[in-house]
């Protein structure tokens, strides 16, 4: 059984990267469109792309 719980919440790209690192993940290898890892609420991977900078 898959147990889902909230690890953290980010409001900007820098915060998302910090959350991933705290979880022991390499932000450079994480697929931001993986629904099992990240639940998007308002926006999504395109809105949070590090290439687009802080939004």
C-alpha positions as CSV (number, residue, x, y, z in Angstrom):
1,X,0.0,0.0,0.0
2,X,1.3,3.5,-0.9
3,X,1.3,5.8,2.0
4,X,1.2,9.5,1.0
5,X,2.2,12.3,3.4
6,X,3.3,15.8,2.9
7,X,7.1,16.2,3.4
8,X,7.3,20.0,2.9
9,X,5.8,22.8,1.0
10,X,7.6,25.2,-1.4
11,X,6.5,28.6,-2.8
12,X,9.4,29.3,-5.0
13,X,11.9,27.3,-7.1
14,X,14.7,27.8,-4.5
15,X,12.3,26.4,-1.8
16,X,11.5,23.4,-4.0
17,X,15.2,22.6,-4.5
18,X,15.8,22.8,-0.7
19,X,12.9,20.5,-0.1
20,X,14.3,17.9,-2.5
21,X,17.7,18.1,-0.9
22,X,16.3,17.7,2.6
23,X,14.5,14.6,1.4
24,X,17.9,13.2,0.2
25,X,17.2,13.7,-3.5
26,X,19.4,15.2,-6.2
27,X,17.3,18.1,-7.7
28,X,19.1,17.6,-11.0
29,X,17.8,14.0,-11.4
30,X,14.2,14.5,-10.1
31,X,11.5,14.5,-12.6
32,X,9.3,17.4,-11.6
33,X,6.3,15.9,-13.5
34,X,6.4,12.7,-11.4
35,X,3.0,12.7,-9.7
36,X,4.1,10.1,-7.1
37,X,6.8,12.4,-5.8
38,X,5.4,15.9,-6.3
39,X,1.8,17.1,-6.0
40,X,1.4,20.5,-7.8
41,X,-1.2,23.0,-6.6
42,X,-1.4,26.0,-8.8
43,X,1.2,26.1,-11.5
44,X,3.2,23.0,-12.3
45,X,6.6,21.9,-13.6
46,X,6.6,24.6,-16.3
47,X,5.9,27.3,-13.9
48,X,8.6,26.1,-11.5
49,X,11.3,25.4,-14.0
50,X,14.7,26.5,-12.6
51,X,15.5,27.9,-16.1
52,X,12.6,30.4,-15.7
53,X,14.0,31.7,-12.4
54,X,12.1,32.6,-9.3
55,X,8.4,33.2,-9.8
